[in-house]
C-alpha cells in the first residue's frame, strides 16, 4: 500500500468540489478538469498547494503519478470517462448513480472484472455517522430482526428546476428514481442486504419535464420485512 496517492478530479461542479474538500490526508490532488474551465479554476483554489488545471483528459490519464480519478460529471459522461480511466489502469470513484443506464454499468463492470483496478460508486450516505450507527445496531440484532424501513428523500424545489440538466433524459438517464432514489435503494441494501422489487411506480406530478419527479418503490429484503421508499 502506498503512503501517498495522486488524485485527479474530473467534473468540478458542486459534487466534485465536495469530493476535493473531503480528500484524506494520504491523497494529493494533482489535477482538476472540467469542460467549463472556470469551474476547474475555482476548484483548484480549494487546495492550499498548486493544482494543475488540465486542458484535456489525456493529460491526466497519461500521468503515471495519478493513482485515483474521481469522476463527478453529469450522468451521461460517467461511464465513458470511467472506461478510459480503467483502460489506463487507474482506480476510479464514480459518482452515483454510476451510469446513464443498466447496459453502461454492465459494460464497465465487465471491464473492471478483467482488470486490476478498483471502481466504486459514490454512495456517500453510507458513511453518515447516524447510518453507520444504524447498521451497527441492525447487525447486532440487539433489538431483534429489522421489520420495516420507511424512507423519503429528495431535492427542494426551486425556480427553473425543470430546465436543469437533471430534467433532460439524454443527460441524466431519468429523474428522481436515478437521482435521489438510487441513494434510498443503496441504503436499503446496505442496511439489510439483497432485496427484490415488490412494487414500483414513477410519476411526473408537478414539474413540466420529460423525466419523473416522484418515484415510489417497495422492496422486499431477502431476510424478511419490507422497505417503503419515496424519492421526490
C-alpha positions in Angstrom: 0.0 0.0 0.0 1.3 3.4 -1.0 1.8 6.1 1.6 0.5 8.9 -0.7 -1.8 8.7 -3.7 -2.0 11.1 -6.6 -5.6 12.2 -7.4 -7.4 13.9 -10.2 -11.0 15.2 -10.2 -12.9 15.2 -13.4 -16.0 17.4 -13.2 -15.7 20.3 -10.8 -19.3 21.3 -10.1 -20.9 21.1 -6.6 -20.1 17.4 -6.0 -16.6 17.5 -7.5 -15.8 20.3 -5.1 -17.2 18.4 -2.2 -15.0 15.4 -3.1 -12.0 17.7 -3.1 -12.9 19.1 0.3 -13.1 15.6 1.7 -9.8 14.2 0.3 -8.0 12.2 3.1 -4.5 13.2 4.2 -2.8 10.4 2.2 -4.1 11.9 -1.1 -2.6 14.7 -3.1 -4.8 16.5 -5.6 -2.7 17.0 -8.8 -5.2 17.7 -11.5 -8.7 19.2 -11.9 -10.6 19.1 -15.2 -13.9 20.4 -16.3 -15.4 21.3 -19.7 -16.2 24.7 -18.1 -12.7 26.0 -17.4 -13.9 28.4 -14.7 -15.3 25.5 -12.7 -11.9 23.8 -12.7 -10.1 27.0 -11.8 -12.3 27.7 -8.8 -11.9 24.0 -7.7 -8.1 24.3 -7.8 -8.2 27.2 -5.4 -9.8 25.0 -2.7 -6.4 23.4 -2.1 -3.5 25.3 -0.4 -0.9 23.9 -2.8 -0.5 24.2 -6.6 -3.0 22.1 -8.6 -2.9 21.8 -12.4 -6.0 22.8 -14.3 -5.8 20.2 -17.0 -6.7 21.1 -20.6 -7.5 17.6 -21.6 -8.5 14.2 -20.1 -5.5 12.6 -21.8 -3.0 14.7 -19.9 -4.4 13.2 -16.7 -4.6 9.6 -17.9 -1.1 9.6 -19.3 0.5 10.8 -16.0 1.9 7.8 -14.1 1.7 9.7 -10.8 -2.1 9.6 -10.9 -3.4 6.6 -8.9 -7.1 7.6 -8.4 -9.5 9.5 -10.6 -12.8 10.9 -9.2 -15.4 11.2 -11.9 -18.1 13.8 -10.9 -19.6 14.6 -14.3 -23.2 14.6 -15.4 -24.6 11.1 -15.7 -24.1 10.7 -19.5 -20.3 11.1 -19.1 -19.8 8.9 -16.1 -19.2 5.6 -17.8 -17.5 6.9 -20.9 -15.0 8.7 -18.7 -14.5 5.8 -16.3 -13.9 3.4 -19.1 -11.0 5.5 -20.3 -9.6 5.7 -16.7 -9.8 2.0 -16.2 -8.1 1.4 -19.5 -5.2 3.4 -18.2 -5.1 1.2 -15.1 -6.1 3.8 -12.6 -8.6 3.4 -9.7 -12.0 5.2 -10.0 -14.5 6.8 -7.7 -17.5 7.3 -10.0 -20.4 9.4 -8.8 -23.8 7.9 -8.3 -25.9 6.6 -10.0 -22.8 5.2 -11.7 -24.1 5.3 -15.3 -26.8 6.5 -17.6 -28.4 3.1 -17.8 -28.0 -0.6 -16.9 -26.2 -1.5 -20.1 -23.5 1.1 -19.5 -22.8 0.0 -15.9 -22.7 -3.7 -17.0 -20.1 -2.8 -19.6 -18.0 -1.1 -17.0 -18.4 -4.0 -14.6 -17.1 -6.5 -17.2 -14.1 -4.3 -17.9 -13.3 -3.9 -14.2 -13.5 -7.7 -13.7 -10.8 -8.2 -16.3 -8.5 -5.5 -14.7 -6.5 -4.9 -11.5 -8.2 -1.6 -10.6 -10.9 -0.8 -8.1 -14.1 1.1 -9.1 -16.6 2.3 -6.5 -19.8 4.3 -6.9 -20.0 7.4 -4.7 -22.9 6.4 -2.4 -21.6 8.7 0.3 -24.7 8.5 2.6 -23.4 5.1 3.7 -20.8 6.9 5.7 -23.0 9.3 7.6 -22.5 8.7 11.4 -26.1 8.0 12.0 -26.3 5.4 9.3 -23.1 3.7 10.4 -24.7 3.5 13.9 -28.0 2.2 12.5 -26.0 -0.5 10.6 -24.2 -1.5 13.8 -27.5 -1.8 15.7 -29.2 -3.8 13.0 -26.3 -6.2 12.6 -26.1 -6.8 16.4 -29.8 -7.8 16.5 -29.8 -6.3 20.0 -33.5 -5.5 19.5 -34.3 -8.4 17.2 -34.7 -8.6 13.5 -35.4 -5.5 11.5 -39.1 -5.4 10.4 -39.6 -2.4 8.2 -37.8 0.5 6.6 -39.6 3.7 5.6 -37.6 6.5 3.9 -38.3 9.6 1.9 -35.7 11.8 0.2 -35.5 14.5 -2.5 -34.4 17.9 -3.8 -36.0 21.1 -2.6 -38.0 22.7 -5.4 -36.5 25.9 -7.0 -37.5 28.1 -9.9 -36.2 26.7 -13.2 -35.6 23.2 -11.9 -37.4 21.8 -15.0 -34.7 23.4 -17.2 -31.7 21.9 -15.4 -29.7 19.0 -16.7 -31.3 16.6 -14.3 -34.6 17.1 -16.2 -33.1 16.1 -19.5 -33.3 12.4 -20.1 -30.4 12.2 -22.5 -28.1 13.7 -19.9 -29.5 12.3 -16.7 -30.9 9.0 -17.8 -34.0 9.6 -15.7 -35.5 11.7 -12.9 -35.8 11.1 -9.1 -35.5 7.4 -9.3 -31.9 7.5 -10.5 -31.1 10.8 -8.7 -32.2 10.5 -5.1 -34.0 7.2 -5.4 -30.7 5.5 -6.1 -29.5 6.6 -2.6 -32.5 5.1 -1.0 -32.1 1.8 -2.8 -28.4 1.7 -1.9 -29.0 2.5 1.7 -31.7 -0.2 2.0 -29.3 -2.8 0.5 -26.5 -1.5 2.8 -28.7 -2.0 5.9 -30.5 -5.2 5.1 -28.7 -6.9 2.2 -30.1 -8.1 -1.1 -33.7 -7.2 -2.0 -36.4 -7.9 -4.6 -38.8 -5.4 -6.0 -42.4 -5.8 -4.8 -43.7 -2.6 -6.4 -42.5 0.5 -8.2 -44.1 3.5 -9.9 -42.7 6.7 -11.3 -44.8 9.9 -11.9 -44.3 13.4 -13.2 -46.7 15.1 -10.8 -45.5 18.8 -10.7 -42.7 19.8 -12.9 -43.2 20.2 -16.7 -40.3 17.9 -17.7 -39.7 14.6 -19.5 -38.4 12.7 -16.5 -40.2 11.7 -13.3 -40.3 14.0 -10.3 -41.5 11.3 -8.0 -40.6 7.6 -7.6 -42.4 5.1 -5.3 -40.7 1.8 -4.5 -41.4 -1.1 -2.3 -38.5 -3.5 -1.7 -38.7 -6.9 -0.1 -35.4 -7.8 1.7 -34.5 -11.5 1.3 -34.1 -11.6 5.1 -37.7 -10.6 5.5 -39.6 -7.4 6.2 -40.4 -4.5 3.8 -38.9 -1.2 2.7 -41.1 1.6 1.6 -39.2 4.3 -0.3 -40.3 7.7 -1.8 -38.0 9.9 -3.8 -39.4 13.3 -4.7 
